[in-house]
Amino acid sequence: MRIKNWLIAALLLVSPSLYAHTGGHAELSLMSGLLHPLTGIDHLLVLLAVGLIGAKQGGKAMFAFPAVFFALMAVGALLNAVAVQIPFVESLIALSLVAFGLLSSISQKQRSKMFFLGVSFFAVFHGYAHAAEIPADSSAALYFSSLMLMSLVICVGGCVIGLTTGKRINYLFSLVCLSSGVYYLAAG
């Protein structure tokens, strides 16, 4: 029960805005990139989910799931860099919260692996949104690399949660993802 309280407090403290896609940052490239994944619950939940789901799978999946997600995030950023227009990005990100919320509640490993492959394409939209918010006066490479570093730290945090907690936390986490995704879909 104590871990649940810490998780809730951490999410509230590091997520002052409920939505991180607010239009850009005026800070230095490095700090902006490091802080961006911490400024919205949508980013936090999806990255934590990737780590938690990988930890639940165990073995190679603990490394493969985040690797696939980060590679697809980079693809999304490249699509943004070459000016490919993707409509409804925010709605797709909200839908990713629902998908990852469902995925984190699945206990059967084989079904979970197949479902992860299906929902990992949402990473493209996360990467696209991240790249869209690179401040104009900053180094895109430094910003995005520091953003990916912080995303990795959050993902590792999800792995730790997945390895050290039980089913109750998984279900609580699943409910938080699902309810956040439904809220954003309804609000958007």
N, CA, C and O of each residue as an XYZ file, in Angstrom:
752
protein
N       0.823     -1.191      0.000
C       0.000      0.000      0.000
C       0.868      1.257      0.000
O       0.492      2.280     -0.572
N       2.022      1.173      0.640
C       2.907      2.321      0.739
C       3.457      2.725     -0.628
O       3.591      3.916     -0.907
N       3.774      1.756     -1.481
C       4.306      2.055     -2.815
C       3.265      2.791     -3.646
O       3.607      3.698     -4.405
N       2.012      2.414     -3.510
C       0.936      3.098     -4.244
C       0.919      4.577     -3.891
O       0.801      5.421     -4.779
N       1.033      4.902     -2.624
C       1.025      6.301     -2.200
C       2.214      7.059     -2.764
O       2.072      8.207     -3.185
N       3.384      6.434     -2.779
C       4.566      7.065     -3.360
C       4.406      7.288     -4.853
O       4.795      8.332     -5.379
N       3.830      6.300     -5.537
C       3.617      6.416     -6.982
C       2.671      7.568     -7.289
O       2.937      8.366     -8.188
N       1.586      7.660     -6.562
C       0.617      8.742     -6.780
C       1.266     10.093     -6.491
O       1.110     11.034     -7.270
N       1.984     10.195     -5.389
C       2.642     11.453     -5.038
C       3.676     11.844     -6.088
O       3.763     13.013     -6.465
N       4.456     10.883     -6.562
C       5.479     11.172     -7.570
C       4.842     11.667     -8.862
O       5.326     12.625     -9.465
N       3.774     11.030     -9.285
C       3.106     11.455    -10.520
C       2.545     12.865    -10.383
O       2.611     13.654    -11.326
N       2.000     13.181     -9.231
C       1.447     14.514     -9.034
C       2.536     15.580     -8.933
O       2.368     16.690     -9.440
N       3.639     15.250     -8.288
C       4.698     16.236     -8.109
C       5.463     16.539     -9.386
O       5.826     17.690     -9.626
N       5.716     15.535    -10.205
C       6.517     15.770    -11.404
C       5.676     16.106    -12.614
O       6.214     16.304    -13.704
N       4.392     16.172    -12.450
C       3.525     16.429    -13.584
C       2.626     17.633    -13.322
O       1.422     17.477    -13.122
N       3.207     18.839    -13.322
C       2.402     20.011    -13.002
C       1.316     20.289    -14.028
O       0.269     20.835    -13.679
N       1.538     19.931    -15.268
C       0.517     20.108    -16.278
C       0.040     18.728    -16.671
O       0.842     17.803    -16.798
N      -1.247     18.582    -16.863
C      -1.768     17.268    -17.206
C      -1.459     16.894    -18.640
O      -1.628     15.739    -19.030
N      -1.024     17.824    -19.406
C      -0.746     17.536    -20.804
C       0.550     18.212    -21.191
O       0.667     19.430    -21.057
N       1.509     17.474    -21.658
C       2.828     18.044    -21.920
C       2.923     18.731    -23.270
O       3.900     19.438    -23.519
N       1.969     18.557    -24.133
C       2.059     19.131    -25.486
C       1.469     20.529    -25.481
O       0.381     20.761    -26.008
N       2.200     21.457    -24.878
C       1.673     22.796    -24.711
C       2.236     23.789    -25.707
O       1.813     24.945    -25.709
N       3.157     23.397    -26.539
C       3.606     24.286    -27.583
C       5.061     24.679    -27.548
O       5.489     25.441    -28.415
N       5.832     24.219    -26.622
C       7.255     24.518    -26.670
C       7.809     24.973    -25.334
O       7.074     25.202    -24.374
N       9.116     25.096    -25.302
C       9.835     25.501    -24.101
C      10.795     26.619    -24.462
O      11.257     26.715    -25.598
N      11.088     27.457    -23.487
C      12.025     28.553    -23.718
C      13.348     28.310    -23.013
O      14.197     29.202    -22.985
N      13.544     27.152    -22.454
C      14.756     26.862    -21.692
C      15.855     26.350    -22.614
O      15.666     26.180    -23.818
N      16.998     26.115    -22.007
C      18.116     25.557    -22.759
C      17.772     24.184    -23.313
O      16.923     23.482    -22.762
N      18.419     23.805    -24.385
C      18.139     22.539    -25.061
C      18.227     21.339    -24.131
O      17.325     20.502    -24.104
N      19.299     21.256    -23.378
C      19.504     20.103    -22.507
C      18.437     20.018    -21.429
O      17.820     18.968    -21.247
N      18.215     21.105    -20.717
C      17.218     21.091    -19.647
C      15.815     20.899    -20.194
O      15.011     20.185    -19.594
N      15.511     21.515    -21.308
C      14.187     21.343    -21.916
C      13.945     19.894    -22.276
O      12.868     19.354    -22.021
N      14.940     19.267    -22.866
C      14.802     17.865    -23.253
C      14.666     16.948    -22.052
O      13.873     16.007    -22.067
N      15.445     17.225    -21.007
C      15.367     16.398    -19.805
C      14.032     16.562    -19.090
O      13.479     15.590    -18.575
N      13.519     17.770    -19.057
C      12.289     18.028    -18.297
C      11.016     17.684    -19.061
O       9.986     17.410    -18.446
N      11.069     17.693    -20.369
C       9.839     17.503    -21.143
C       9.074     16.219    -20.796
O       7.860     16.292    -20.606
N       9.707     15.070    -20.705
C       8.934     13.864    -20.381
C       8.336     13.895    -18.975
O       7.441     13.108    -18.667
N       8.822     14.797    -18.121
C       8.310     14.893    -16.756
C       7.162     15.890    -16.629
O       6.581     16.025    -15.552
N       6.831     16.584    -17.702
C       5.838     17.657    -17.603
C       4.435     17.254    -18.019
O       3.549     18.106    -18.084
N       4.217     16.016    -18.294
C       2.867     15.593    -18.650
C       2.618     14.159    -18.253
O       3.465     13.290    -18.454
N       1.468     13.920    -17.695
C       1.157     12.581    -17.217
C       1.055     11.590    -18.377
O       1.285     10.396    -18.185
N       0.718     12.062    -19.565
C       0.640     11.154    -20.711
C       2.005     10.553    -21.018
O       2.115      9.352    -21.268
N       3.039     11.378    -20.999
C       4.394     10.869    -21.239
C       4.817      9.909    -20.128
O       5.301      8.807    -20.387
N       4.626     10.350    -18.899
C       5.040      9.525    -17.763
C       4.381      8.158    -17.777
O       5.055      7.140    -17.620
N       3.083      8.128    -17.961
C       2.363      6.857    -17.880
C       2.776      5.893    -18.980
O       2.980      4.707    -18.719
N       2.900      6.380    -20.190
C       3.260      5.477    -21.294
C       4.681      4.944    -21.103
O       4.923      3.754    -21.304
N       5.608      5.796    -20.725
C       6.988      5.337    -20.528
C       7.088      4.374    -19.352
O       7.798      3.372    -19.429
N       6.380      4.673    -18.260
C       6.350      3.740    -17.136
C       5.726      2.417    -17.559
O       6.183      1.350    -17.150
N       4.680      2.491    -18.382
C       4.000      1.274    -18.847
C       4.932      0.398    -19.667
O       4.933     -0.822    -19.507
N       5.716      0.995    -20.531
C       6.642      0.212    -21.353
C       7.624     -0.547    -20.461
O       7.875     -1.732    -20.678
N       8.174      0.132    -19.464
C       9.091     -0.529    -18.546
C       8.407     -1.590    -17.701
O       8.943     -2.682    -17.516
N       7.229     -1.273    -17.190
C       6.496     -2.215    -16.353
C       6.103     -3.466    -17.127
O       6.221     -4.579    -16.615
N       5.645     -3.289    -18.341
C       5.231     -4.429    -19.169
C       6.439     -5.289    -19.540
O       6.357     -6.518    -19.533
N       7.552     -4.645    -19.862
C       8.773     -5.396    -20.144
C       9.230     -6.199    -18.943
O       9.655     -7.346    -19.084
N       9.144     -5.601    -17.752
C       9.548     -6.311    -16.527
C       8.614     -7.483    -16.247
O       9.065     -8.544    -15.814
N       7.316     -7.302    -16.489
C       6.370     -8.405    -16.284
C       6.676     -9.570    -17.211
O       6.505    -10.731    -16.839
N       7.131     -9.256    -18.421
C       7.468    -10.310    -19.374
C       8.763    -11.010    -18.971
O       8.898    -12.225    -19.117
N       9.702    -10.232    -18.468
C      10.988    -10.787    -18.048
C      11.876    -11.143    -19.221
O      11.486    -10.992    -20.379
N      13.057    -11.609    -18.919
C      14.008    -12.043    -19.944
C      14.353    -10.951    -20.935
O      14.563     -9.795    -20.566
N      14.407    -11.336    -22.199
C      14.783    -10.406    -23.270
C      13.769     -9.285    -23.453
O      14.127     -8.191    -23.888
N      12.506     -9.547    -23.126
C      11.465     -8.535    -23.300
C      11.729     -7.297    -22.459
O      11.312     -6.199    -22.827
N      12.413     -7.458    -21.343
C      12.705     -6.317    -20.484
C      13.577     -5.296    -21.214
O      13.528     -4.106    -20.904
N      14.360     -5.746    -22.165
C      15.192     -4.850    -22.957
C      14.593     -4.608    -24.339
O      14.713     -3.513    -24.889
N      13.950     -5.627    -24.897
C      13.414     -5.523    -26.253
C      12.228     -4.562    -26.325
O      12.136     -3.765    -27.259
N      11.324     -4.629    -25.351
C      10.147     -3.763    -25.403
C      10.537     -2.281    -25.402
O      10.079     -1.536    -26.268
N      11.372     -1.833    -24.452
C      11.793     -0.427    -24.512
C      12.576     -0.098    -25.783
O      12.430      0.998    -26.324
N      13.405     -1.026    -26.268
C      14.184     -0.759    -27.482
C      13.275     -0.523    -28.681
O      13.504      0.395    -29.468
N      12.253     -1.344    -28.819
C      11.287     -1.171    -29.912
C      10.568      0.165    -29.769
O      10.421      0.907    -30.740
N      10.124      0.465    -28.560
C       9.394      1.706    -28.328
C      10.254      2.924    -28.648
O       9.790      3.850    -29.313
N      11.510      2.933    -28.179
C      12.388      4.076    -28.426
C      12.763      4.202    -29.907
O      12.878      5.314    -30.423
N      12.950      3.091    -30.576
C      13.249      3.144    -32.015
C      12.073      3.753    -32.778
O      12.267      4.573    -33.675
N      10.866      3.353    -32.421
C       9.690      3.907    -33.095
C       9.453      5.369    -32.722
O       8.940      6.143    -33.530
N       9.827      5.745    -31.499
C       9.751      7.163    -31.127
C      10.693      7.984    -32.013
O      10.342      9.080    -32.449
N      11.872      7.457    -32.271
C      12.831      8.154    -33.136
C      12.283      8.264    -34.563
O      12.478      9.283    -35.226
N      11.606      7.225    -35.029
C      10.971      7.281    -36.359
C       9.948      8.409    -36.398
O       9.889      9.164    -37.368
N       9.146      8.524    -35.350
C       8.157      9.602    -35.284
C       8.802     10.970    -35.311
O       8.303     11.884    -35.968
N       9.914     11.120    -34.599
C      10.635     12.391    -34.605
C      11.174     12.703    -35.999
O      11.136     13.853    -36.437
N      11.673     11.691    -36.691
C      12.164     11.901    -38.059
C      11.033     12.294    -39.006
O      11.215     13.138    -39.884
N       9.875     11.682    -38.823
C       8.724     12.058    -39.653
C       8.383     13.531    -39.459
O       8.047     14.229    -40.416
N       8.470     13.994    -38.229
C       8.219     15.400    -37.955
C       9.293     16.266    -38.590
O       8.997     17.323    -39.147
N      10.540     15.818    -38.506
C      11.662     16.597    -39.048
C      11.570     16.773    -40.556
O      12.002     17.799    -41.082
N      11.014     15.790    -41.264
C      10.872     15.903    -42.719
C       9.497     16.422    -43.111
O       9.090     16.322    -44.269
N       8.788     16.975    -42.136
C       7.518     17.680    -42.338
C       6.376     16.791    -42.821
O       5.500     17.264    -43.545
N       6.366     15.535    -42.443
C       5.216     14.671    -42.716
C       4.109     15.089    -41.757
O       4.340     15.197    -40.553
N       2.930     15.321    -42.270
C       1.808     15.746    -41.437
C       1.028     14.527    -40.947
O       0.556     13.718    -41.746
N       0.900     14.406    -39.636
C       0.111     13.330    -39.035
C      -1.053     13.987    -38.300
O      -0.842     14.718    -37.332
N      -2.259     13.736    -38.747
C      -3.412     14.347    -38.066
C      -3.754     13.615    -36.762
O      -3.429     12.441    -36.584
N      -4.408     14.330    -35.874
C      -4.953     13.763    -34.630
C      -3.882     13.163    -33.716
O      -4.139     12.164    -33.044
N      -2.701     13.751    -33.683
C      -1.611     13.201    -32.872
C      -2.009     13.139    -31.400
O      -1.774     12.123    -30.746
N      -2.600     14.194    -30.872
C      -2.970     14.203    -29.452
C      -4.013     13.136    -29.139
O      -3.954     12.504    -28.085
N      -4.954     12.934    -30.034
C      -5.960     11.881    -29.822
C      -5.325     10.497    -29.874
O      -5.716      9.606    -29.120
N      -4.364     10.315    -30.746
C      -3.671      9.032    -30.832
C      -2.815      8.781    -29.594
O      -2.676      7.642    -29.150
N      -2.246      9.845    -29.044
C      -1.491      9.702    -27.797
C      -2.432      9.330    -26.658
O      -2.096      8.486    -25.827
N      -3.599      9.947    -26.612
C      -4.596      9.595    -25.591
C      -5.030      8.140    -25.754
O      -5.187      7.420    -24.768
N      -5.221      7.718    -26.983
C      -5.592      6.328    -27.245
C      -4.470      5.377    -26.817
O      -4.734      4.251    -26.395
N      -3.216      5.835    -26.926
C      -2.097      4.989    -26.491
C      -2.157      4.743    -24.987
O      -1.779      3.668    -24.522
N      -2.625      5.723    -24.225
C      -2.784      5.517    -22.787
C      -3.793      4.403    -22.512
O      -3.578      3.566    -21.635
N      -4.879      4.397    -23.254
C      -5.884      3.342    -23.102
C      -5.267      1.993    -23.465
O      -5.429      1.014    -22.736
N      -4.567      1.945    -24.584
C      -3.971      0.684    -25.042
C      -2.931      0.160    -24.051
O      -2.922     -1.029    -23.731
N      -2.055      1.042    -23.564
C      -1.050      0.596    -22.609
C      -1.668      0.266    -21.256
O      -1.160     -0.595    -20.538
N      -2.759      0.942    -20.900
C      -3.478      0.581    -19.680
C      -4.048     -0.819    -19.766
O      -3.975     -1.587    -18.807
N      -4.616     -1.149    -20.912
C      -5.125     -2.508    -21.115
C      -3.986     -3.516    -21.121
O      -4.089     -4.587    -20.523
N      -2.913     -3.169    -21.792
C      -1.778     -4.079    -21.902
C      -1.144     -4.368    -20.540
O      -0.707     -5.489    -20.283
N      -1.095     -3.364    -19.676
C      -0.464     -3.592    -18.373
C      -1.311     -4.484    -17.471
O      -0.822     -4.984    -16.458
N      -2.581     -4.686    -17.835
C      -3.432     -5.560    -17.013
C      -3.476     -7.000    -17.520
O      -4.015     -7.874    -16.840
N      -2.920     -7.259    -18.697
C      -2.926     -8.619    -19.249
C      -1.850     -9.436    -18.549
O      -0.694     -9.020    -18.467
N      -2.239    -10.596    -18.048
C      -1.266    -11.412    -17.317
C      -0.669    -12.541    -18.158
O       0.414    -13.032    -17.839
N      -1.339    -12.955    -19.206
C      -0.812    -14.045    -20.024
C       0.343    -13.521    -20.882
O       0.160    -12.594    -21.670
N       1.514    -14.104    -20.731
C       2.724    -13.577    -21.369
C       2.667    -13.598    -22.894
O       3.045    -12.612    -23.527
N       2.213    -14.676    -23.493
C       2.203    -14.758    -24.948
C       1.248    -13.728    -25.551
O       1.589    -13.058    -26.526
N       0.070    -13.604    -24.979
C      -0.901    -12.623    -25.471
C      -0.359    -11.208    -25.275
O      -0.555    -10.338    -26.124
N       0.315    -10.987    -24.165
C       0.873     -9.681    -23.878
C       1.961     -9.307    -24.890
O       2.042     -8.152    -25.309
N       2.796    -10.275    -25.285
C       3.834    -10.006    -26.286
C       3.217     -9.602    -27.627
O       3.678     -8.660    -28.271
N       2.179    -10.316    -28.036
C       1.532     -9.996    -29.314
C       0.863     -8.628    -29.244
O       0.937     -7.848    -30.193
N       0.212     -8.337    -28.124
C      -0.463     -7.062    -27.965
C       0.551     -5.923    -27.940
O       0.289     -4.849    -28.481
N       1.712     -6.152    -27.314
C       2.739     -5.108    -27.282
C       3.190     -4.761    -28.699
O       3.358     -3.585    -29.025
N       3.384     -5.761    -29.530
C       3.773     -5.490    -30.913
C       2.716     -4.651    -31.616
O       3.038     -3.787    -32.432
N       1.466     -4.907    -31.297
C       0.387     -4.140    -31.911
C       0.325     -2.699    -31.451
O       0.101     -1.797    -32.258
N       0.525     -2.467    -30.140
C       0.377     -1.101    -29.632
C       1.679     -0.302    -29.654
O       1.661      0.905    -29.415
N       2.786     -0.941    -29.930
C       4.047     -0.204    -29.933
C       4.103      0.849    -31.039
O       4.922      1.766    -30.978
N       3.233      0.726    -32.056
C       3.234      1.743    -33.115
C       2.840      3.120    -32.579
O       3.100      4.129    -33.234
N       2.215      3.177    -31.397
C       1.871      4.465    -30.800
C       3.123      5.284    -30.481
O       3.050      6.507    -30.356
N       4.246      4.627    -30.354
C       5.494      5.329    -30.070
C       5.811      6.343    -31.164
O       6.422      7.377    -30.892
N       5.403      6.060    -32.393
C       5.628      6.988    -33.499
C       4.974      8.334    -33.192
O       5.561      9.385    -33.449
N       3.764      8.302    -32.644
C       3.049      9.539    -32.357
C       3.664     10.287    -31.178
O       3.674     11.517    -31.146
N       4.175      9.529    -30.212
C       4.869     10.175    -29.099
C       6.138     10.868    -29.597
O       6.403     12.010    -29.222
N       6.916     10.195    -30.429
C       8.121     10.806    -30.979
C       7.806     12.012    -31.843
O       8.526     13.010    -31.815
N       6.734     11.919    -32.608
C       6.303     13.027    -33.465
C       5.966     14.251    -32.611
O       6.385     15.367    -32.916
N       5.203     14.025    -31.537
C       4.816     15.128    -30.652
C       6.026     15.718    -29.940
O       6.122     16.935    -29.776
N       6.941     14.868    -29.522
C       8.159     15.366    -28.870
C       8.937     16.267    -29.819
O       9.383     17.346    -29.429
N       9.099     15.835    -31.040
C       9.870     16.621    -32.014
C       9.164     17.920    -32.377
O       9.816     18.918    -32.684
N       7.843     17.911    -32.343
C       7.096     19.123    -32.669
C       7.327     20.226    -31.638
O       7.103     21.402    -31.923
N       7.766     19.852    -30.459
C       7.929     20.826    -29.390
C       9.376     21.205    -29.116
O       9.685     21.767    -28.065
N      10.250     20.904    -30.041
C      11.639     21.326    -29.875
C      11.673     22.846    -29.996
O      11.233     23.392    -31.007
N      12.187     23.534    -28.986
C      12.232     24.997    -29.045
C      13.013     25.479    -30.268
O      14.038     24.899    -30.628
N      12.531     26.519    -30.887
C      13.123     27.017    -32.131
C      14.566     27.470    -31.949
O      15.372     27.340    -32.870
N      14.898     27.992    -30.791
C      16.242     28.519    -30.580
C      17.183     27.523    -29.919
O      18.172     27.918    -29.301
N      16.882     26.233    -30.045
C      17.722     25.235    -29.386
C      18.266     24.227    -30.383
O      17.845     24.175    -31.539
N      19.197     23.440    -29.916
C      19.778     22.375    -30.718
C      18.826     21.176    -30.703
O      18.583     20.578    -29.655
N      18.303     20.839    -31.855
C      17.348     19.725    -31.945
C      17.992     18.417    -31.501
O      17.356     17.615    -30.817
N      19.233     18.198    -31.880
C      19.914     16.948    -31.524
C      20.125     16.847    -30.016
O      19.892     15.790    -29.430
N      20.560     17.925    -29.386
C      20.777     17.922    -27.945
C      19.452     17.772    -27.203
O      19.356     17.004    -26.245
N      18.447     18.496    -27.640
C      17.123     18.416    -27.009
C      16.576     16.993    -27.086
O      16.162     16.427    -26.075
N      16.575     16.421    -28.281
C      15.967     15.103    -28.443
C      16.786     14.010    -27.759
O      16.217     13.065    -27.212
N      18.111     14.129    -27.783
C      18.919     13.109    -27.112
C      18.732     13.181    -25.596
O      18.694     12.141    -24.938
N      18.617     14.372    -25.031
C      18.376     14.472    -23.585
C      16.955     14.026    -23.249
O      16.727     13.453    -22.184
N      16.012     14.277    -24.129
C      14.643     13.790    -23.942
C      14.615     12.261    -23.937
O      13.934     11.650    -23.114
N      15.350     11.659    -24.849
C      15.404     10.189    -24.904
C      16.096      9.628    -23.662
O      15.713      8.570    -23.164
N      17.102     10.324    -23.165
C      17.785      9.870    -21.954
C      16.820      9.874    -20.766
O      16.746      8.893    -20.027
N      16.087     10.962    -20.580
C      15.131     11.024    -19.476
C      14.015     10.004    -19.681
O      13.534      9.412    -18.715
N      13.603      9.798    -20.915
C      12.581      8.783    -21.200
C      13.082      7.402    -20.797
O      12.324      6.591    -20.266
N      14.347      7.140    -21.047
C      14.940      5.863    -20.649
C      14.952      5.718    -19.125
O      14.670      4.641    -18.600
N      15.275      6.789    -18.426
C      15.273      6.758    -16.962
C      13.863      6.441    -16.449
O      13.703      5.637    -15.531
N      12.860      7.063    -17.031
C      11.474      6.805    -16.624
C      11.102      5.360    -16.925
O      10.445      4.699    -16.121
N      11.523      4.878    -18.080
C      11.241      3.494    -18.472
C      11.902      2.505    -17.504
O      11.300      1.497    -17.135
N      13.122      2.794    -17.102
C      13.804      1.952    -16.112
C      13.034      1.989    -14.788
O      12.925      0.975    -14.099
N      12.505      3.157    -14.443
C      11.663      3.256    -13.254
C      10.450      2.343    -13.355
O      10.053      1.716    -12.372
N       9.860      2.270    -14.548
C       8.744      1.347    -14.775
C       9.169     -0.100    -14.594
O       8.418     -0.909    -14.047
N      10.381     -0.429    -15.055
C      10.913     -1.786    -14.857
C      11.059     -2.099    -13.376
O      10.699     -3.186    -12.924
N      11.588     -1.146    -12.625
C      11.769     -1.347    -11.189
C      10.413     -1.559    -10.523
O      10.266     -2.447     -9.683
N       9.443     -0.764    -10.888
C       8.093     -0.941    -10.337
C       7.567     -2.327    -10.688
O       7.008     -3.017     -9.837
N       7.746     -2.731    -11.936
C       7.270     -4.043    -12.368
C       7.956     -5.194    -11.674
O       7.340     -6.231    -11.428
N       9.230     -5.024    -11.353
C       9.997     -6.093    -10.701
C       9.782     -6.152     -9.193
O       9.963     -7.205     -8.582
N       9.402     -5.042     -8.597
C       9.335     -4.992     -7.133
C       7.927     -4.946     -6.566
O       7.754     -4.980     -5.347
N       6.929     -4.870     -7.413
C       5.561     -4.788     -6.906
C       4.738     -5.963     -7.419
O       5.188     -6.739     -8.262
N       3.558     -6.072     -6.906
C       2.689     -7.180     -7.281
C       1.539     -6.762     -8.176
O       1.541     -5.687     -8.776
N       0.564     -7.643     -8.244
C      -0.583     -7.444     -9.130
C      -1.416     -6.222     -8.770
O      -1.980     -5.577     -9.653
N      -1.499     -5.898     -7.486
C      -2.328     -4.753     -7.083
C      -1.815     -3.463     -7.710
O      -2.605     -2.649     -8.186
N      -0.515     -3.275     -7.714
C       0.059     -2.066     -8.311
C      -0.142     -2.094     -9.823
O      -0.430     -1.058    -10.422
N       0.006     -3.257    -10.447
C      -0.239     -3.366    -11.890
C      -1.664     -2.955    -12.233
O      -1.889     -2.222    -13.196
N      -2.617     -3.421    -11.452
C      -4.010     -3.067    -11.718
C      -4.281     -1.595    -11.433
O      -5.019     -0.945    -12.174
N      -3.693     -1.067    -10.369
C      -3.838      0.358    -10.084
C      -3.253      1.176    -11.228
O      -3.871      2.129    -11.702
N      -2.061      0.797    -11.663
C      -1.414      1.493    -12.766
C      -2.275      1.406    -14.029
O      -2.445      2.391    -14.748
N      -2.806      0.229    -14.282
C      -3.672      0.035    -15.440
C      -4.878      0.974    -15.379
O      -5.241      1.583    -16.385
N      -5.491      1.091    -14.219
C      -6.648      1.981    -14.055
C      -6.275      3.438    -14.266
O      -7.039      4.193    -14.867
N      -5.100      3.843    -13.775
C      -4.651      5.222    -13.965
C      -4.457      5.503    -15.459
O      -4.879      6.549    -15.954
N      -3.821      4.574    -16.173
C      -3.620      4.739    -17.622
C      -4.955      4.809    -18.355
O      -5.188      5.710    -19.161
N      -5.817      3.856    -18.070
C      -7.113      3.804    -18.735
C      -7.929      5.064    -18.478
O      -8.468      5.660    -19.410
N      -8.019      5.466    -17.226
C      -8.837      6.628    -16.910
C      -8.235      7.915    -17.508
O      -8.973      8.790    -17.961
N      -6.916      8.027    -17.509
C      -6.278      9.204    -18.126
C      -6.534      9.231    -19.621
O      -6.860     10.276    -20.183
N      -6.386      8.081    -20.263
C      -6.630      8.012    -21.702
C      -8.060      8.350    -22.060
O      -8.308      9.094    -23.010
N      -9.007      7.807    -21.303
C     -10.430      8.090    -21.561
C     -10.707      9.571    -21.329
O     -11.435     10.191    -22.104
N     -10.132     10.146    -20.268
C     -10.307     11.566    -19.989
C      -9.803     12.434    -21.149
O     -10.502     13.341    -21.602
N      -8.575     12.145    -21.626
C      -8.018     12.930    -22.727
C      -8.801     12.759    -24.015
O      -8.964     13.709    -24.780
N      -9.285     11.554    -24.254
C     -10.111     11.344    -25.458
C     -11.410     12.135    -25.367
O     -11.853     12.730    -26.349
N     -12.011     12.138    -24.197
C     -13.263     12.875    -24.016
C     -13.045     14.389    -24.062
O     -13.891     15.127    -24.568
N     -11.916     14.845    -23.536
C     -11.630     16.275    -23.492
C     -11.170     16.811    -24.844
O     -11.343     17.992    -25.148
N     -10.576     15.917    -25.662
C     -10.014     16.361    -26.939
C     -11.019     16.377    -27.982
O     -10.719     16.725    -29.124
